[in-house]
Protein backbone atom coordinates (compact mmCIF):
# COMPACT_ATOMS: atom_id res chain seq x y z
CA UNK A 1 0.00 0.00 0.00
CA UNK A 2 1.25 3.47 -0.81
CA UNK A 3 0.45 6.58 1.22
CA UNK A 4 0.96 9.98 -0.30
CA UNK A 5 1.27 12.77 2.26
CA UNK A 6 1.00 16.46 1.39
CA UNK A 7 2.16 18.88 4.08
CA UNK A 8 1.44 22.60 3.71
CA UNK A 9 1.69 25.63 5.93
CA UNK A 10 -1.57 26.64 7.57
CA UNK A 11 -3.32 29.71 6.21
CA UNK A 12 -1.92 32.83 7.82
CA UNK A 13 1.50 31.33 8.55
CA UNK A 14 4.28 33.35 6.93
CA UNK A 15 6.02 31.46 4.09
CA UNK A 16 9.39 33.15 3.43
CA UNK A 17 10.42 30.44 0.97
CA UNK A 18 7.20 30.96 -0.99
CA UNK A 19 7.70 34.74 -0.93
CA UNK A 20 11.25 34.36 -2.27
CA UNK A 21 10.00 32.06 -5.06
CA UNK A 22 7.24 34.54 -5.96
CA UNK A 23 9.73 37.41 -6.11
CA UNK A 24 12.12 35.42 -8.31
CA UNK A 25 9.33 34.24 -10.60
CA UNK A 26 8.33 37.89 -11.07
CA UNK A 27 11.90 38.80 -12.00
CA UNK A 28 11.94 35.95 -14.51
CA UNK A 29 8.90 37.38 -16.28
CA UNK A 30 6.11 35.45 -14.55
CA UNK A 31 4.35 38.53 -13.21
CA UNK A 32 0.95 36.83 -13.25
CA UNK A 33 1.92 34.80 -10.17
CA UNK A 34 0.11 36.38 -7.23
CA UNK A 35 1.24 34.00 -4.51
CA UNK A 36 3.40 30.96 -3.84
CA UNK A 37 3.16 28.54 -0.93
CA UNK A 38 5.84 25.88 -0.56
CA UNK A 39 5.06 22.51 1.01
CA UNK A 40 6.34 18.96 1.28
CA UNK A 41 5.39 15.74 -0.49
CA UNK A 42 6.13 12.47 1.28
CA UNK A 43 5.52 9.01 -0.16
CA UNK A 44 5.31 6.04 2.19
CA UNK A 45 5.28 2.41 1.07
CA UNK A 46 3.52 0.41 3.74
CA UNK A 47 3.08 -3.29 4.48
CA UNK A 48 -0.65 -2.93 5.08
CA UNK A 49 -3.65 -4.36 3.22
CA UNK A 50 -6.47 -2.36 4.81
CA UNK A 51 -6.74 1.14 3.28
CA UNK A 52 -8.46 2.57 6.36
CA UNK A 53 -5.75 1.23 8.64
CA UNK A 54 -3.01 2.52 6.30
CA UNK A 55 -4.59 5.99 6.33
CA UNK A 56 -4.89 5.92 10.11
CA UNK A 57 -1.23 4.90 10.51
CA UNK A 58 0.00 7.51 8.02
CA UNK A 59 -1.98 10.20 9.86
CA UNK A 60 -0.39 9.07 13.14
CA UNK A 61 3.05 9.38 11.49
CA UNK A 62 2.15 12.93 10.45
CA UNK A 63 1.01 13.82 13.94
CA UNK A 64 4.13 12.32 15.49
CA UNK A 65 6.89 13.33 13.08
CA UNK A 66 6.15 14.26 9.48
CA UNK A 67 4.19 17.47 10.07
CA UNK A 68 4.51 20.25 12.61
CA UNK A 69 0.79 20.43 13.35
CA UNK A 70 1.15 23.78 15.12
CA UNK A 71 1.91 25.51 11.81
CA UNK A 72 1.26 22.85 9.15
CA UNK A 73 -1.73 20.98 7.77
CA UNK A 74 -1.46 17.59 6.10
CA UNK A 75 -3.51 15.45 3.77
CA UNK A 76 -3.12 11.69 3.28
CA UNK A 77 -4.07 9.80 0.13
CA UNK A 78 -3.96 6.01 0.06
CA UNK A 79 -3.19 4.09 -3.11
CA UNK A 80 -3.66 0.32 -2.90
CA UNK A 81 -1.46 -1.90 -5.01
CA UNK A 82 -3.18 -4.55 -7.11
CA UNK A 83 -2.18 -8.23 -7.05
CA UNK A 84 0.55 -7.71 -9.69
CA UNK A 85 2.24 -5.09 -7.52
CA UNK A 86 1.25 -2.28 -9.88
CA UNK A 87 -0.23 0.84 -8.42
CA UNK A 88 -4.01 1.16 -8.36
CA UNK A 89 -6.22 4.22 -8.32
CA UNK A 90 -5.67 6.76 -5.56
CA UNK A 91 -8.30 7.45 -2.92
CA UNK A 92 -8.52 10.93 -1.49
CA UNK A 93 -8.42 11.34 2.24
Backbone torsions as a table, in degrees:
resi	resn	phi	psi	omega
1	UNK	NA	141.0	179.6
2	UNK	-114.6	134.1	174.7
3	UNK	-114.0	129.1	174.8
4	UNK	-107.0	126.3	-176.7
5	UNK	-118.2	127.3	177.3
6	UNK	-113.6	120.6	-179.0
7	UNK	-114.5	126.4	-179.5
8	UNK	-133.8	155.3	175.7
9	UNK	-68.2	143.8	176.5
10	UNK	-65.4	153.4	176.2
11	UNK	-57.3	138.0	178.6
12	UNK	90.6	-11.8	177.5
13	UNK	-86.3	128.7	-179.2
14	UNK	-59.9	135.8	-179.6
15	UNK	-122.6	83.2	-177.4
16	UNK	-61.9	-34.1	178.2
17	UNK	-65.9	-41.8	176.6
18	UNK	-64.7	-39.7	178.5
19	UNK	-64.8	-39.5	178.2
20	UNK	-65.4	-41.0	178.7
21	UNK	-64.7	-42.3	178.6
22	UNK	-60.6	-45.6	179.9
23	UNK	-60.3	-46.2	-178.8
24	UNK	-66.7	-40.6	177.1
25	UNK	-59.7	-39.8	177.3
26	UNK	-61.6	-42.8	178.4
27	UNK	-66.0	-26.9	179.6
28	UNK	-85.8	2.9	176.3
29	UNK	100.3	8.9	178.6
30	UNK	-102.2	60.3	-176.4
31	UNK	-67.4	-15.6	179.8
32	UNK	-72.9	-12.4	179.6
33	UNK	-73.5	118.2	-178.1
34	UNK	-95.1	-21.4	-179.5
35	UNK	-165.4	150.2	177.6
36	UNK	-135.6	131.7	172.7
37	UNK	-123.0	129.7	-178.5
38	UNK	-102.0	136.3	179.2
39	UNK	-135.6	-166.0	-179.3
40	UNK	-125.7	147.1	172.8
41	UNK	-120.3	128.4	-179.2
42	UNK	-128.0	131.8	178.5
43	UNK	-115.4	125.1	180.0
44	UNK	-114.7	129.7	171.1
45	UNK	-100.0	123.4	-171.6
46	UNK	-122.2	144.5	174.3
47	UNK	-89.3	77.4	-176.4
48	UNK	-149.1	138.4	-178.6
49	UNK	-104.9	-17.7	-178.9
50	UNK	-95.9	113.7	-178.2
51	UNK	-56.8	-39.6	-179.7
52	UNK	-64.5	-41.7	178.8
53	UNK	-66.9	-40.7	178.7
54	UNK	-61.3	-42.9	179.7
55	UNK	-65.0	-41.7	178.6
56	UNK	-62.1	-43.9	-179.7
57	UNK	-67.4	-41.7	178.9
58	UNK	-63.9	-40.2	177.5
59	UNK	-63.1	-39.7	177.4
60	UNK	-63.2	-37.7	177.1
61	UNK	-64.4	-38.5	177.3
62	UNK	-64.7	-46.1	-179.4
63	UNK	-63.2	-35.1	-175.2
64	UNK	-88.8	-27.9	-172.9
65	UNK	-148.7	-46.5	-166.3
66	UNK	-74.0	-24.4	-179.8
67	UNK	-129.7	143.2	171.9
68	UNK	-91.2	95.1	-170.8
69	UNK	-68.6	-6.7	174.5
70	UNK	-71.5	-39.6	-176.3
71	UNK	-120.5	-5.0	-176.3
72	UNK	-124.7	146.9	169.6
73	UNK	-104.3	159.3	175.9
74	UNK	-140.7	157.3	177.1
75	UNK	-136.2	136.3	-179.0
76	UNK	-115.5	130.8	172.2
77	UNK	-118.4	136.1	-179.8
78	UNK	-108.9	133.7	178.8
79	UNK	-125.1	105.6	178.1
80	UNK	-69.8	151.5	173.4
81	UNK	-98.2	138.7	178.4
82	UNK	-78.0	179.7	-173.3
83	UNK	-60.7	-27.6	-179.8
84	UNK	-81.6	-4.0	-177.9
85	UNK	88.3	-1.3	178.2
86	UNK	-80.0	153.6	179.8
87	UNK	-70.3	142.5	175.6
88	UNK	-99.0	-165.6	-179.7
89	UNK	-75.7	145.8	-179.2
90	UNK	-79.8	147.7	173.3
91	UNK	-117.5	129.8	-177.3
92	UNK	-74.2	146.5	179.7
93	UNK	-144.5	NA	NA
